[in-house]
Amino acid sequence: MKYTTLLFDADDTLLDFSKAERSALQSTFSKHEIPVSDELLKKFSEVNLGLWKLFEQEKIEKADIIKRRFADTLAFFNIPYSPDIGLEADYQALLSQQYFLVDHADEVAKELSKTHDMYIITNGLLKTQKNRFENCGILPYFKGYFVSEAVGHQKPAKEYFDYVFNAAGCNSSNTLIIGDSCSSDINGATLSGTDSCWFNPKNLPMTALKEPTY
C-alpha cells in the first residue's frame, strides 16, 4: 500500500482509556472518602468526554477541562467540592499510572512497525500521557508521540497535523490516520486531507464530517 507512515490515536485505540479512567477514579474518590457508585463514575466520564469535545472544537481551553470536570460531576450529585482538596491532582497522578492496552494492540504495533514509521497522536495531558506511553510496553514500536499540549494545537485542527507531518517528515499522501474518535481522528484526517481508518469495536454510529477511508 502507499502508506509509509501510520499515525495512531492513543486512548481507546492503543490504550484502554475507559478501564484506566475507572481505575483512577475509584482510587481518587476512595482516597477522598467520596462514596463510589456506577452512577458517579458514569457521570464523570460523560462530563469529561463532553468537555474534551468542546476543547476539540476550540470552544474552551484545556484549563477549563481541569477546572470543571470534577466540579460539574459532584455538583450534579450535590456533593460539596473545592479545588483545594486536590481531587484533580490525585486523579491525574493515578491516571498516569494506568496503562492498560486495548486487546492485541501490542501484536498489531509490533507487526506494523516492521514495515512502517509509526507515531502516536493524542489530545491528552502531556505529563499523564508521557508516563502512560513510557510504561505501556509498546512505545519501542513507535518513533515518537505528539501530545496536543506540547504541539500547541489539538486534533482535529489542521495545524496540529501540519506540525506532526513536519516533525515526522511525512505528508498527507503517504500517511494513514488510525483512531476511534470521529470528532478528533476522522475529522482531523478530513481537515488535513489525509486518509483515515476508523477503529470502531463498539459499533458506534458514524458522526464524522466525512466517511473514513477504511
N, C-alpha and C positions, 0 to 999 in steps of 0.2 A: 504494500500500500504506500501511498505518497507521504504518509506522516513520519517524520523523523523525531518529532518532539511530542510528548504527551504531558498535558497539564492536568493533574488530579486534584480535585477538591479534597479537603481533609475530612471534616465532620460528616458522618453518615454516608461517606463514600469509601474512605480508608479506615477511619476511626469511628467506633460506635459511640456517637455523642450522647444518644439517649440513655445508654447504660451508664456512661461516665457522669452525666448530669445527675441522674437519680442517686448514684452512689455518693457523690459530693454533697448533694442537697441533704440527704438523710443524715450524714455526719455533721453537716453545718447546723441544721435545725436541732439535732440532738445535743450538740455542744452548748447551744444557747437555750436549752430546755424549752424549746417550742415543740408542742405535740406534732408528730409527723403523721400525715394521712395521705392516702392516694389523691384526695381532692386538692390538698395543698401542693403536692408535687406537680400535679397536672396543671394547676393554675399558674404556678411559676413558669412552667415550660411554655404555656400559651402566651403569657406576658412577655417572657424573654424573646420568644420567636417573633412576636409582633413588633417588639422594639428593634430587633435586628433588621426586620424587613423595612421599617421606617428609615433606619440608618442606610440601608442599601439604596433607598430612594432619595437619599440626601435631605430628608425632612427633619432629622435630628442629628446631634453629634454623638460620638461614641460615649462621651461623658454622661450623656442623658440616659444611656442604657444602664450604666453602672449606678447612677443616682436613683433610677426609677424602678428597676425590676423587683427588688425586694420590697420597696415602699408600696408599690401598687399591689403586689401579691398579698402582703399582710393586711393592707387596708381593706381588701375585699372580704377578709375574714374577721375584720375588726380586732386584729391583733396589734398591740402597741409596737411602734417601731421608731428607732432613732439611728441615723447613720453612725453615731458614735459607738454603738455596741460592737461593731466590727463584723457583721454578717457578711458583707461583700468581700472583705479581705480574706476571711476564713474560707469562703466559698471558692474564690479564685485560687487560693493555695491548695485546697483539697482537689479542685478540678484539675490542676496541673499535674497531679499525681495519678490521674486516671487515664490509662491509655489502652483501653480495650480495642481490639481490631475488629472490623467487620469480617464476617466469615470469608475465608480464602483470600483476604487482601494480601497476606504475605506471599502466598503462592503466585498470585497474579503479578504482584510487583516484581518478584524475583524473575519470573519468566520474561516479562516485557522489558526489563532493564537490560537484557542481553541484546536487544535489537533497537532500543530507543533511548533517547535522552529524556529523562523524566524529572518533573518538578512538582512540588505541592503548592497549591494556591488556596488561600484562606482569608476570611474576614475576621478571624478571632483576635483575641488579645495577644500581643507579642510574647510576653513573659509566660503566659499559660500555654500557648501553642508550642513555643520553643521547647519547653520541658517535656511536653507530651510527645513531640516528634522524636526527641533525642532518646526517649526511653521505650518507645513502642516496638523497636526491633526492625523496622523496615526502612529507616532513614538511609542506610547504606545503599539502597537501590535507587535513591534519588540524588540528583546533582545539586539540589538545593530546595529552598522553600521561600515563598513570598507571602508575608503577613501584611494585611492592609495597613495596620498601624505604622509599620515601617516604610511601606511604599508611599503613603500619603494620599492614596485613593483606595476605594474599595470596589469589589465586584458589585454590580456588573459594569461599572464605568469603563468606557473605552480607555481612559487614561491609565487605569490600573493595568490593563492588558498591554498597552503600549510600553509601559515600564517593564513588564515581565518579558515581552518579546525582545526589548533592547538588552536587558540584563542577561537573558538566556541565549541570545544570538539566534533566535528563531523568528518566524513570521507567521502571519495568518494562513498562508498557503501550505505550509508544511507541518502545521500543528493541529492537534485534536484536543479539545477541552472535554474532560470527563467529570461529571458531577451529578448529585442528586437534586440540586435546587434549581427549579425553573427560574426563579426570580434573580438569582445571582449567577449561576453557572451557565444555563442555557441562554438566558437573556444577554449575559456577558459575551458569549460566543457570537450571538447575533449582532450586537452593537460593535464588536471588533472585527466582524467579517470572517469568523473562524468556524470551522466545522465542530460539531459537538456530539457527544454520546451521553444520553440521559440514563443514569443509573437509577432505576425505579423499582426496587424489590417489594415495596409496599403497594404497588399498583395505584398510585395516586393519580388524580386527574391532571392532564397536561394544561398548564396555565401560562406557559411562556409566550412571548411576543410572536414567536415563530417556531414551527415544528423543529425539533432537533434533527441532525443529520442521521443519527442512529438512535 
